Amino acid sequence: FLLMFDLWRVGARRMEVSEETYFKKDDVTQFLQNDKDIFRIADFTTPSPNMSAYYFLQSVNGYHAAKLRIYQDLLDVADQGSTSQVTNPFLWDLMNVKYLIMDREIQGFPMAYKSQESNKIVYYNTENLPRVFFVDSIKTAKPLEILASLKNGTFNPRQIAYLEKNYGFKIEPPSVGSTAKISEYKNHYIKIQAKATGNNLLFISEIFYPPAWKAFLDGKEIDILKTNFAFRSVVVPKGNHTIEMRFSSNKFESGKTISLILNILLLFSFGLGLYLAFRKKTSQTEE
């Protein structure tokens, strides 16, 4: 009872944040939301690096105390170490960063939009790569060698994908007619429609996380390959195929089940305690 009271007492005094002040949508956000493509942004103007998440805009900038080790290693070596701001243009391209939001003019990027309400300028990254695309060939290298290549931008991601071990299969370069497009994208589910012209490698610009992410080719589970140190790829045979990626964690499901059972037992015990107390009081009254 004390625990429930204490949680209610604290929870009832939640922080009230006015959407019209702190989360007020500006014309830059509206411009970005009007683009229905799948892309990421790099916003260097917001006071909070996680602000874009409120508007469901995917951003390479942002902070979380419990980030994946593989992502932190990527930015420690191939960038400047901070996950709050990714500054390596080669990583922008590889991570599907379509727009850069700045508060000053920069060279080398065409202007996509200039705010009428603030000093924000949206630049279009013409070199950004799609979220999914076929790669011509594969090379095997050690993790630090791959990170050095990412840092210096010494390879073309459309031509070469780096793996950390030899899987023993042969990859054929895609030819005219090969296509790959995301048809459905959710936090825990990605669906890709692909047409391969041979035994092709499909690069997917999402973080590699084998404990929970699983890949399926036409309903049959396939391997997800650790590619370019921190990303994913799958082998797609010749023909039209549906590739699905699902987030499925047995440990999470077990924890959820245990939590549900314990909550049911807690409520049952609470009800039983009230019943026994009421019965005892009734019994004493009758006596």
N, C-alpha and C positions, 0 to 999 in steps of 0.2 A: 504493500500500500504506500509506504514511504517513497519507494523508488518511482512508482507511477505518479505520485504527487509531485515529486521533485522534477521529473522529466516534463510533466505538463506545465509546471511553473516556469521553467526555463524556455520551453518550446513556445509557450503562449506569447512570450516577449521577443519574437523573432525580429530581425532587422527589417525595417520597412524601407524599401528603396523605390523612389518615384521613377517610373518609366519615362516620364516627361522631362526629367532632369538628367539623371545619370545615364539612362539607356535611350535617350532621345535619338530617333533615327535621322541621320542627315542625308543630304543628296548623294554623297559618295556611296553610302550603304545601299541606297535605293538603286543606284546605277549598277552596283555589283549584283544585287538580287535580281535585277532584270535579265542578267545573263543566266540562262537555264542550263548551260553546259556544266560538266563536272570539271572543277578546277580548284586550285588553291591560291591563296593570296599571301603576300608578305607585307604587313602593315607596320610602317615605322613611325606612325603619327599618334597612335592611341596611347593614352596614359596607362591603360591596362592591357597587357599582351593577350589576355583571354577574352577581350570584349567581343571579338568577331563570333565567338561561339554562341553568344546570345541571339545572333541573327542567322544562325545555322550556316555561316560562311567558314569553309575549311581554310585554316591558316597554318603555315609552317612555323610562325612565331607563336609563343605562348609559354606558360609555365605550369609545371605540375611537380610536386615534391617526390612523387613515386613514378618517375618516368622509366621506360624500359632501358636496361643497361646497354643494349645494342644501339639504341638511338643516341644515348649520351656519348658512347664511344665514337660513333660516326661524327658527331659535331665537335667532340674534343680534338680529333685528329684532322678531319677534313674541313673544319670551319674554325671558329674562334672559341668554341667551348660552351657558349651560352645557348640554351634552347629558347630563350626569350626572343632572340633575334638571330635568324639565319642570314648570313651575309655573303656566302659563296655563290656567285652566279651559276656555276656549274651545277650545284645542288638545287638551285631554283629550277633549272631546266629539267633535271632528273625527277624532281618532286612535283612536277606539274604546276608550277607557280605561273599563272597566267597574268596576274596583275601585281604591280608594286604600288603601294600607297606612300607618298612622300609629302613632306611639308616644304620642299624646295625643288627647284629645277635641277634635273640631272641630264647628262648627255648619254647618248647611245640607246635610248628607249623612246619610242614614239608615245606622245601623249594620247591617252584614251578618253580622259575626262578631267575637267578642272572644276572644282567645287565653286558654287556661287555663294556658299554660306561661310566658308572658311578658307584657309590657305592650303588645303589638301589638293594634291595632284595625283591622279591615277595614271600610271604608265603601263603600257602593254609590253609584256615580255615576248618578243617575236620568236625566241629560241625555245620556248617552253615545249616540252614533250607531252604527248597524250598520257592519260593515266594508264592505258594499256597499249602495247605495240609489239610487233614482231621484231626479232633481232637476227642479224645475218649469221653470226657465229658466236662461239663461246671460247673462253680462255680460262685456264686454271692458274690461280696465284694464291699467295699467302695473304691473310687478312690485312696486315700492315702495308703490303704492296698495293692491295686494292684501295685502301684508304688514301695512300699517297697519290694514286691515279685520280681519285675523286677530288682530292684537294687541289691538284694541279690541272685538272681537266684535260688529261693527256689522251683521251680516247673518245670515240663517237659512240654513244650508248645505243644508237640504232644499228651499228655495225658489230659491236662487241659487247658481250655480257660476261662478267667475271664470276666464276664459281670457285669454291674453295677446295673442291675435290673432283676427281675424275669419275664420272658416273658410268662411263663405258658406252654411251650412246652417241650417235652421230646426228648433228643438227644440220639441216639444209636451209640455205637462205630463202626467204620468202620471195615469190615472184609476183608478177602482175596478177591481180585478182584476189590477193590475200587481204583480209579485213579483220578487224577486231574492234568491238565497241561494247561499252557497258550499257546494258539494257535496264538494269535495276541496281540501285545502290542504297544500302542501309548500313547502320552501324555494325550489325552482326551478320550481314548477308550481302554478297556481291554476285551479280549474274552478268556473264559476258557471252555475247554471240560472236563466234569467230569462224572464219573460213581460212583454212591452211592449205597451202599449195604443195606441201611436203611435210616432212617431220620437222616442224617449226618450233622455235622457242618463243613463248609469249611472256614478255616482261610486264610485271604488274607493280606499279609504284605505290605499294603499301608495305608497311613494316613487317618484316619476317618474325612470326611468333608461333613456332610449331606446337607449343603445349595446347593451343586452343583452336587455331585456324586450320581448317581442313578444306581440301580442294576436291571437286568432283567433275569428271568429264563424262557428259551424257549419263549422269547418275552413278558412275563408278568412281570410287575414290582413287586419286592419283597423288603422287608426291609433289610437295611444294619445295622448290629448290632455293636455297639461300644465295641470292644474286646481288652482285655489286655491294657486298658486305651486309647491307641492312634491308634489302628488298626481296621481292618474291618473283619467281617465274615458274611456268609449267610447260611441259612438252605437249604440243598439240599435233596429232597425226593428220594426214591429208584428209580434207573434206570439211563439211559444215558441222560445227559442234557447239554445244552449250557448256560453258565452264561455270561452275558455281563455287563460291567460297563461303563457308559457314563457320561462324565462331561457336564452338561447342566445347565447354570445359567440364569434364567429369568431376573435378574437385569442386567447382562452383556449384554444380547441380547437387552434389552430395551435401555441401554446406547448406544450400537452400532447403533441402529435404530435412536435414537434421534440425535446422532452425524452425521450420514449420511444425515439426513433431513436438519440439520442446515448447513452442508457444501454445500448441493445443493442450499439452499436458499441464502447462502453467495455468491456463484458463480453467481447465477441468479441476485442478487442485484448488484454485481460488473459489470456484463454484461449490466444490465439495466442502471447503472450509466454512463458507457461509451457511450451507445447509446444516452441517453438524452444529455450528454455533446456534442457529435458529432452533434446531431440534432440542439442544440442551437447555436453552432458555425456556422453551415451551414445556419441557419436562419439569423444570424447576417451578414454573408457575403453577402447573397442575398439582404438584406436591404441596 
